[in-house]
Amino acid sequence: METLKRTPFYELYSAYADSRCIDFGGWELPVQFTGIVKEHEAVRQQAGLFDVSHMGEFMLTGSGAEAFLQHMTTNDVSMLTDGGAQYTLLCYPGGGVVDDLLVYRLGEHRYMLVVNASNIDKDFQWLEQHLDPAFGEVSLTNVSDETLLLALQGPLAETIMAAVSTEPLEGLKPFRFIEDATVCGVKVLLSRTGYTGEDGFELYAPLEAAATLWNGLLAAGAPHGLTPAGLGARDTLRFEAKLPLYGQELSADITPLEAGVQFFVKLDKGDFIGREALLQQKEAGLPRRLVGLEMIDRGIPRSHYPVYAADGSKIGEVTTGTQSPTLKRSLGLALIDAAYSEIGTEVNVEIRGKQLKAVVVKAPFYKKTTQGVKP
């Protein structure tokens, strides 16, 4: 039996009697600390602290780094300035998604890529096999095993971070970062993106800083209701904000256009892997669309539950669904035939062998003024 990987925070989980870990892509990670709904509500109302050290980080350097990224990713890397971050995707030639990721511009010819944990090896190999002298000098290094990552998310995140950092946080706009910030006396890369639909910060640091950062942030946040939060709340939070999860809303068989993240696909920037297929799909019209669903009948839509039209024909399936902790409604995201994607269209979701009524509704289900994307 394969031994599960652990983050540098694993030993700190035991301080919480109700913490429970699961196997998540080969990692032993907490699904909850005090309860998924409690943690979800804390992030919506105060703040939550997430250990997301399982995410992958690659360093990309060299005079050809920008040209290489332009060829590999869907967004326009040339729009980044030093200290800027960008959500983007890696695509296969057919338009399906290798992974979604963040690109940080550390400086001229210096970038950090943040990828999904389950795709670290696949992504690294994909990038490595496309390195070509034609781009110029490019060096790719996987630093995932020496980097920790914490995410502090919620409306009080800035208040809490200000108590442990000397950085001028009010000037740190969404998708900006400070490479050499000091938090709890530790040098970190401090960014402001997020994956919950709330304001928030990410801290990248060496592994040995784990206890100092974890304990320092929780102590500073205690008067403000800060709580550790696990994978369960992370999933319900990002779901309400319609932020995609690779393997559910995005995959090798689902294009960024179908998933509704076309804003991050710059078809006019020049050639990149997958561009031709995506351009053809856009011009021909999308065959499928990711939509929001709300159950009319009693039931909770779950991943991979089939979705049917009123005439009984199968038109797609649920990608993610749950009883929304914020809205107290049974909601889902579903990838369905575009002909049925208009808001107000009634469909049926098969739940435990029964077809139950649902209706297509507007998504995201929850939205704040300040909203980020991964990690």
TALINBEL-V71890 format. One record per backbone hydrogen bond with DSSP energy under -1.0 kcal/mol. NH is the residue of the N-H (numbers start at 1). CO is the residue of the C=O. If there is no record, write none. Layout:
nh:NH co:CO
nh:NH co:CO
//
This chain:
nh:5 co:26
nh:10 co:7
nh:12 co:9
nh:13 co:10
nh:15 co:12
nh:16 co:13
nh:19 co:16
nh:20 co:32
nh:22 co:29
nh:24 co:27
nh:27 co:24
nh:28 co:5
nh:29 co:22
nh:29 co:27
nh:31 co:20
nh:32 co:20
nh:39 co:35
nh:40 co:36
nh:41 co:37
nh:42 co:38
nh:43 co:39
nh:44 co:40
nh:45 co:41
nh:46 co:42
nh:48 co:153
nh:49 co:227
nh:50 co:151
nh:52 co:149
nh:55 co:52
nh:56 co:115
nh:58 co:113
nh:59 co:141
nh:60 co:111
nh:61 co:139
nh:62 co:109
nh:64 co:137
nh:65 co:62
nh:68 co:64
nh:69 co:65
nh:70 co:66
nh:71 co:67
nh:72 co:68
nh:73 co:69
nh:74 co:89
nh:79 co:76
nh:80 co:77
nh:83 co:105
nh:84 co:81
nh:85 co:175
nh:86 co:103
nh:88 co:101
nh:90 co:99
nh:92 co:96
nh:95 co:92
nh:97 co:251
nh:98 co:90
nh:99 co:90
nh:101 co:88
nh:102 co:114
nh:103 co:86
nh:104 co:112
nh:105 co:84
nh:106 co:110
nh:107 co:110
nh:110 co:107
nh:111 co:60
nh:112 co:104
nh:113 co:58
nh:114 co:102
nh:115 co:56
nh:119 co:116
nh:120 co:117
nh:123 co:119
nh:124 co:120
nh:125 co:121
nh:126 co:122
nh:127 co:123
nh:128 co:124
nh:129 co:125
nh:131 co:128
nh:135 co:132
nh:136 co:133
nh:139 co:61
nh:141 co:59
nh:143 co:57
nh:146 co:143
nh:147 co:144
nh:148 co:205
nh:150 co:203
nh:151 co:50
nh:152 co:201
nh:153 co:48
nh:154 co:199
nh:156 co:46
nh:157 co:154
nh:160 co:156
nh:161 co:157
nh:162 co:158
nh:164 co:161
nh:169 co:167
nh:171 co:168
nh:172 co:169
nh:173 co:171
nh:175 co:192
nh:176 co:173
nh:177 co:83
nh:178 co:190
nh:181 co:188
nh:183 co:186
nh:184 co:164
nh:186 co:183
nh:188 co:181
nh:189 co:204
nh:190 co:178
nh:191 co:202
nh:192 co:176
nh:201 co:152
nh:202 co:191
nh:203 co:150
nh:204 co:189
nh:205 co:148
nh:209 co:206
nh:210 co:207
nh:213 co:209
nh:214 co:210
nh:215 co:211
nh:216 co:212
nh:217 co:213
nh:218 co:214
nh:219 co:215
nh:220 co:216
nh:221 co:217
nh:222 co:218
nh:224 co:221
nh:225 co:222
nh:226 co:221
nh:227 co:47
nh:229 co:49
nh:231 co:30
nh:232 co:31
nh:234 co:230
nh:235 co:231
nh:236 co:232
nh:237 co:233
nh:238 co:234
nh:239 co:235
nh:240 co:236
nh:241 co:237
nh:242 co:239
nh:243 co:238
nh:247 co:250
nh:248 co:245
nh:249 co:245
nh:250 co:245
nh:254 co:251
nh:259 co:255
nh:261 co:256
nh:264 co:261
nh:265 co:262
nh:266 co:74
nh:267 co:265
nh:269 co:266
nh:273 co:71
nh:275 co:272
nh:278 co:274
nh:279 co:275
nh:280 co:276
nh:281 co:277
nh:282 co:278
nh:283 co:279
nh:284 co:280
nh:285 co:281
nh:289 co:336
nh:290 co:258
nh:291 co:334
nh:292 co:361
nh:293 co:332
nh:294 co:359
nh:295 co:330
nh:296 co:357
nh:297 co:357
nh:304 co:318
nh:305 co:302
nh:307 co:316
nh:308 co:348
nh:309 co:313
nh:312 co:309
nh:315 co:307
nh:316 co:307
nh:317 co:335
nh:318 co:305
nh:319 co:333
nh:320 co:333
nh:322 co:331
nh:324 co:329
nh:328 co:324
nh:331 co:322
nh:332 co:293
nh:333 co:320
nh:334 co:291
nh:335 co:317
nh:336 co:289
nh:337 co:315
nh:338 co:287
nh:340 co:337
nh:341 co:338
nh:344 co:360
nh:345 co:342
nh:347 co:358
nh:348 co:308
nh:349 co:356
nh:350 co:306
nh:351 co:354
nh:354 co:351
nh:356 co:349
nh:358 co:347
nh:359 co:294
nh:360 co:345
nh:361 co:292
nh:365 co:240
nh:366 co:240
//
